[in-house]
Every structure is written in C-alpha cells, then in structure tokens.
C-alpha cells in the first residue's frame, strides 16, 4: 500500500489550496479559491464531485484555503473539521462571498447552510480517527485557529503545513510543529526565495511613519486584510502609540469580535482585548468623517483596495496624509496600481493619487529560513512543495533535492506517492 496525494490546486501557484490525501480513506485537505486570477477574476480548484471523500480538514479560514468548502455540499454530506475560530470566521467570509459574487458563485445559500451544519470542531493537539487514519491539529502560528494537519496511518506520519509562521508576532507565539520526524511533508513555499524583515525593527519604522504623519496633521490609512492583519496592526500600533486614535472599518470589525472570543488562540489575549477596547469601530458617516479629520490611523478593508471602505477613504484624506500597505497585493489590483503607478481605478476611471505610499512586510507566512528549518527538523522522506508560484516552488524543491531530500513541486492534477507501507 502507498499513501498518495492528489493535487487539485495551490500547485505551482498561490491560492485555491486543495489536496486529496489517500490512506485507507480519502480525505480533503483544504478547499479554497483564488480570489484574483490573471484576468482579475475568481478561480477554483479541480472538482471533487467524482471523488469519494470520507472527510475534509480545513487548515484555516482564509478564502484561498476555505472559500470553496460550501461547493462540497452541492453533492456530498461529509464532515469537515476545523478549529472553532476557523468555523466562526468562515461563517463571516462565506456570507461575504455570497454578497459580493451573488449568482456568479458556484454554490448558494443552501450549500453554505449545509457546510455550517456538517462542521466538526477539532482543537489543537486532539485527535480524530477517519477509518484507520488519525488526524491531529497543531498550531500553525498564522492566524487565529490556523492549524497544521498531521495524519498518522500504520506508523507512518504525513504533515500538511497549510500556511504557517514559526516566528512570534504580536498575536501569535509561532507554529508548534510535531516534535517527532515525519515520513512526508506537504509544505507551503510562498516565500521560499526571500526572508522577511526583522520584525522588531520593522515595527519601529512603521510606528515612526505614523508619528511623523499624524504630527503633521495627516491621517494614516492602512488598507489591511480583514482576517489577521487588521488585528495585528491594532496590536503593533498600540504597542508604540498608546493614545493615537485608531478607527477600524470594514469586515475587520466582525473578525476582530471573533478574535476576542478565543483566549486560547491568541498570544497575550488580555492586552489584545484592552487594545481593541481603546479603538473606534466605525459606524456610519460621522465616524468616517472624524477618521479623516487628521491625526488618526484608519485600519480598513479591503487590503488590496478592491472595494471596501479603504478605497473610499482615499477621496477624503488631506495632503499631509499617507497610505501604508502591510500585505501582498496581487498584480493588477488597486493596491498594486497604487504602489507601483500611483493610480486607482474608481468607477471605471483611473485616478492619479499624489499621496505618499509605503509598504511594510508584516507577513504571516514563514520566510525562507523558517521553511528550510522546518524541513531539517522534521527530516521527511518525501517533501511536496506547494502554495508557491511556479518559479519559487520548483526552486525550493531543487534546493531541497540538493540537500539530500526527495522533493517535488507538483503541477495541478498531479498524483504523488508519499509513503510506502510494507
């Protein structure tokens, strides 16, 4: 018998993570969507309609890992496992997907309701059996509730990292991978070719930018991902600026309320709650007017400025204001245009933006050294490099092969033998 992996997405690409792990059962590892493909439209992983699945394990709530889960329930009634924060945040994100995409979405409200019904909670360091295979979640250090998935079958161990970060951040203590070695490792390769900046120094520079801008009477607008990044920015800003007014807008408000429910999933939970209590949740026109009056920081979705309040705020910032991005923007999105060309698309028109724009790399993904360190620590017999664009994933696999590992960077649709069971 051989443990196998069928790659349905996130193979030589970032986004739409989806893999079928076959032991004595077939289990789906993530089922996400790509929010923006090369044409600027959503794209989806390969279908599982003709695959007899026994269960699904969702590593975390980001849409590129969870966003296609409701599609399963157009044809199946399997249980899917995720941590409680993952469940609550998926609820928010899936509802938003229906609101934005409407009839263009390949699933509807009834499928969303079924997905919510068939969830099964799985806490960190707890196990559940599917057939003769045990599955366990460990903290991935990425966002609240994010998990690595460890599968154990007949003495063989396979680890799927999902998105992870071993370095501590303001919100998380860092990933907690298995202590023992594994036989196969399915690892993200998003940043396999680069390191992230040293965190403490980067935070200080970010805080200094804020001080200089508000001291001149400007407003700092931080377009930020609703999930994870907005909450991290609140913590960073408050660590350096105790009294600067912070306005939180967009879907980040609902996600922040979910974060505040889960003490065990956050580092320094009490301080996070105090920081959240010190900010203003934007509620209506008057709050938005106050936010742009000068001397404030606005943290608002959408992170890539493809709609959401963040895009609208740019119309009302004074000349002393500044826009600071802290997350990756896909080429062609408004965030990318603003950073690279000083332009925004608004109502089918292209506008020139004269405000200064900065970028700070507060990534919640592992950097190059973290990726290699995990491979060395777990010493797998087989490494599968996923969730990285073609050049990064292939180069990562080549480097690992040069170090004596058996590594591959599969294409979408590929089937790989992971572990042979004698």
Helices and strands as residue ranges (DSSP letters): E 2-9, E 18-22, E 26-31, E 33-34, E 43-44, E 55-57, H 63-66, H 69-72, E 80-82, H 84-101, G 102-104, H 109-117, E 119-121, E 127-130, E 133-139, E 147-153, E 156-160, E 184-188, H 199-215, E 220-223, H 229-240, E 245-249, H 252-259, G 263-265, H 269-277, E 280-281, H 285-291, E 296-300, H 308-313, E 322-325, H 334-341, E 343-346, E 349-352, E 356-359, H 368-378, E 382-386, H 390-402, E 407-408, E 415-420
